[in-house]
């Protein structure tokens, strides 16, 4: 148990001091750092087992490093490379969901995994899938699972691909440019860990709001159902 606690503390320390760690990795790996950066963004968006990897804060820190005079990292190269990684990641995640979905839901295997839930996922992504794929880019954890669920729900791939590209471009460009223009301001540099925390909190805020709304709606529906039973 202590091992996992230590691992979690180390991960939190890395996220809060991404600028320091990235500088160390750049020095250690040289040009190979681009391969590592590509792999991080691809895995964070493309593999359902790695939703814990940094995304928004990672891009922001990279943008800030690009703005340093005589910086090793190239902003134009990162814009193209990481956008491609984000798009390829979502496409891979969609393909995995599309492939394993029918097998998982081939039989009614309980309350969580049954054909009715698969049908609901399909209807939802056909109706709301576009905005979900784009908005999920800005929500940690949800970003990793949205394309997977879209694949399971058999969202039309042509439609998915368009929103995947738009979402990938907007997400990568926005955070790299935010880091590039604001990451090296003296106020930001002196409180970089607080800025990273702020980015994480703002990213998680929509999820928290939706969760609270869902809980309230569920409670309201339960109350209405109880009243209906009382009348009958």
C-alpha positions in Angstrom: 0.0 0.0 0.0 2.8 2.4 0.9 4.3 1.8 -2.6 1.2 3.0 -4.3 1.0 6.0 -2.0 4.6 6.9 -2.8 3.9 6.4 -6.5 0.9 8.7 -6.3 2.9 11.4 -4.4 5.6 11.2 -7.1 3.1 11.5 -9.9 1.5 14.6 -8.2 4.9 16.2 -7.8 5.7 15.6 -11.5 2.4 17.1 -12.6 2.8 20.2 -10.4 6.4 20.8 -11.5 6.1 19.7 -15.2 8.3 22.6 -16.4 11.2 21.3 -14.2 10.8 17.7 -15.2 10.4 18.5 -18.9 13.6 20.5 -18.9 15.4 17.5 -17.3 13.9 15.1 -19.8 14.9 17.4 -22.7 18.5 17.4 -21.5 18.5 13.7 -21.0 16.8 12.5 -24.3 17.7 15.3 -26.8 15.7 14.9 -30.0 14.2 11.7 -28.7 12.0 13.9 -26.4 9.6 14.4 -29.3 9.0 10.7 -29.4 8.2 10.7 -25.7 5.9 13.7 -26.0 4.0 12.1 -28.9 3.7 8.9 -26.9 2.3 10.7 -23.8 -0.4 12.5 -25.8 -1.3 9.4 -27.9 -1.6 7.2 -24.8 -3.6 9.8 -22.8 -6.2 10.0 -25.6 -5.9 6.6 -27.2 -5.7 4.0 -24.4 -8.4 3.6 -21.8 -5.9 2.3 -19.3 -4.0 5.5 -19.1 -6.5 8.3 -18.2 -4.1 9.4 -15.4 -1.5 10.9 -17.8 -1.3 14.7 -17.9 -3.0 16.4 -20.8 -4.0 20.1 -20.5 -1.3 21.0 -18.0 1.3 19.0 -20.1 0.5 21.0 -23.2 0.5 24.3 -21.3 4.0 23.5 -19.8 5.3 22.6 -23.3 4.0 25.9 -24.7 5.8 27.8 -21.9 9.1 26.0 -22.7 8.8 26.9 -26.4 8.7 30.6 -25.4 12.1 30.5 -23.7 14.8 32.2 -25.6 17.0 29.6 -27.4 14.5 27.0 -26.4 15.2 23.5 -27.7 11.5 22.7 -28.4 9.9 24.0 -31.6 6.4 25.3 -31.3 5.4 24.7 -34.9 6.8 21.1 -34.7 4.9 20.5 -31.5 1.7 21.9 -32.9 1.8 19.5 -35.8 3.2 16.4 -33.9 0.9 16.6 -30.9 -2.2 17.4 -32.9 -1.5 14.3 -34.9 -1.0 12.3 -31.7 -4.3 13.5 -30.3 -6.2 12.7 -33.4 -4.6 9.3 -33.9 -5.2 8.6 -30.2 -8.9 9.2 -30.4 -9.2 7.3 -33.6 -7.4 4.3 -32.1 -9.6 4.5 -29.0 -12.7 4.6 -31.2 -11.5 1.6 -33.2 -10.9 -0.4 -30.0 -14.4 0.4 -28.7 -15.9 -0.4 -32.1 -14.1 -3.8 -32.1 -14.7 -4.9 -28.5 -18.1 -3.4 -28.0 -20.2 -6.0 -29.9 -18.3 -8.8 -28.1 -18.8 -7.2 -24.7 -22.5 -6.6 -25.3 -23.2 -9.7 -27.4 -25.3 -11.2 -24.5 -27.2 -9.7 -21.7 -24.6 -10.1 -19.0 -26.1 -8.2 -16.2 -27.3 -4.7 -15.2 -24.2 -2.9 -16.5 -23.5 -4.7 -19.7 -26.6 -5.4 -21.7 -27.9 -4.8 -25.2 -30.2 -2.0 -24.1 -27.3 0.0 -22.7 -25.5 -0.5 -26.1 -28.6 0.8 -27.9 -28.7 3.8 -25.6 -25.1 4.6 -26.3 -25.7 4.3 -30.0 -28.7 6.7 -29.9 -26.8 9.2 -27.7 -23.7 9.4 -29.9 -25.8 9.7 -33.1 -27.6 12.6 -31.5 -25.0 14.3 -29.3 -21.8 12.6 -30.2 -20.3 15.6 -32.1 -20.2 18.1 -29.3 -19.3 15.3 -26.8 -16.2 14.4 -28.8 -15.1 18.0 -28.9 -16.0 19.1 -25.4 -14.5 15.9 -23.9 -11.1 17.0 -25.1 -11.1 19.6 -22.3 -12.2 17.2 -19.5 -9.5 14.9 -18.0 -10.5 11.2 -17.8 -13.6 11.9 -19.8 -11.2 12.8 -22.7 -9.9 9.2 -22.6 -13.2 7.4 -22.4 -15.4 9.5 -24.8 -14.0 8.1 -28.1 -14.0 4.5 -26.6 -17.7 4.8 -25.8 -18.4 6.4 -29.2 -16.9 3.3 -30.8 -18.9 1.0 -28.5 -22.1 3.1 -29.4 -21.2 2.7 -33.2 -21.2 6.4 -33.9 -20.8 6.9 -37.6 -17.1 7.0 -38.3 -17.2 9.8 -40.9 -19.0 12.0 -38.4 -16.7 11.0 -35.6 -13.6 11.7 -37.7 -14.6 15.3 -38.4 -15.2 16.1 -34.7 -12.1 14.2 -33.8 -10.0 16.4 -36.0 -11.7 19.6 -34.9 -11.4 18.7 -31.2 -7.8 17.6 -31.5 -6.7 20.8 -33.3 -8.6 23.1 -30.9 -7.4 21.3 -27.8 -3.7 21.1 -28.7 -3.4 24.6 -30.2 -5.3 26.3 -27.4 -3.2 25.0 -24.6 0.2 25.2 -26.4 -0.5 28.8 -27.3 -1.8 29.6 -23.8 1.5 28.3 -22.4 3.5 30.0 -25.1 2.1 33.5 -24.4 1.4 33.3 -20.7 3.6 30.5 -19.3 6.7 32.7 -19.0 5.2 35.7 -17.3 7.1 36.4 -14.0 3.8 35.9 -12.0 3.1 32.6 -13.7 6.7 31.3 -13.4 6.9 32.1 -9.7 3.6 30.3 -9.0 3.7 27.7 -11.8 2.4 24.9 -9.6 -0.6 27.0 -8.6 -1.3 27.6 -12.3 -1.2 23.9 -13.0 -3.6 23.3 -10.1 -5.9 26.0 -11.5 -5.8 24.3 -15.0 -6.7 20.9 -13.5 -9.5 22.4 -11.3 -11.0 24.3 -14.2 -10.8 21.2 -16.4 -12.6 19.1 -13.8 -15.2 21.8 -12.9 -17.7 20.9 -15.8 -17.6 17.2 -14.7 -18.4 18.2 -11.1 -21.2 20.4 -12.2 -22.7 17.7 -14.4 -22.4 15.2 -11.6 -24.2 17.5 -9.1 -27.0 18.1 -11.7 -27.4 14.4 -12.3 -27.6 13.7 -8.6 -30.3 16.4 -8.2 -32.3 15.1 -11.1 -32.0 11.6 -9.8 -33.2 12.7 -6.3 -36.0 14.7 -7.9 -37.1 11.7 -10.0 -37.1 9.5 -6.9 -39.2 12.0 -5.0 -41.7 12.2 -7.9 -41.9 8.5 -8.1 -42.5 8.2 -4.4 -45.3 10.8 -4.6 -46.9 8.9 -7.5 -46.8 5.6 -5.5 -48.3 7.5 -2.6 -51.2 8.7 -4.7 -51.9 5.3 -6.0 
